């Protein structure tokens, strides 16, 4: 990273208020206090009663983020970690079991003007964003349909926006642990990838370092594409 360039951290955000899990990028120099303000808009949890837990990629608690004056960098937050948001507004919130859902009776909860459920519904956030959920489902169905014509050992060309056109061989088609939906694992002809066929310790196929990558089916065109070296010889 060049001097003076701001560093961003890719983090998963979850909440005890809904099943919402989303990936967001935050500057490493943002303070915990300012982060709460951003997460209030994202999750509907009140920043005044918000608690933040830092978890690893396996969803194991590392520690609570309690000092609002410290930055993410100062508390050693790394790419790929999870920020779990807990709103303790409910007076019956169980301090000894922070992952437990609110314990209001359904009728009493619905009558509360400050209900977090009403906030999410009003602002169409999380599971109440019907339009977004419908669009996402349609996109996943489209990707799944496209994947049916792609199989391991196919030669292919990969076009991802803002990236160079790459060629390679399909090595894997299916679901992965690090993202939702169907993905295609590619062994590129050149070292233009990000991995060796494994991600976060889980292996999907074998190839040399920097020759492997995963892309969506819509970015893949299969066909009789010669290897880059073969083109150079023509």
Secondary structure, DSSP 4 states (H G I P E B T S, - for coil): --TTPPPEEEEEEEESSSS-EEEEEEETT-BHHHHHHHHHHHH---GGGEEEEEE-TTS-EEEE---TTSBTTTTT--TT-EEEEEE--STT--TT-TTSPP---HHHHHH-TT-HHHHHHHTT-GGG-HHHHHHHHHHHHHHHHHHTT--TT-EEEE--TTS--EEEEEEEEEE-SSSSSEEEEEEESSS-SSBSSEETTEESS---TTSEEEE-GGGEEES----HHHHHH-
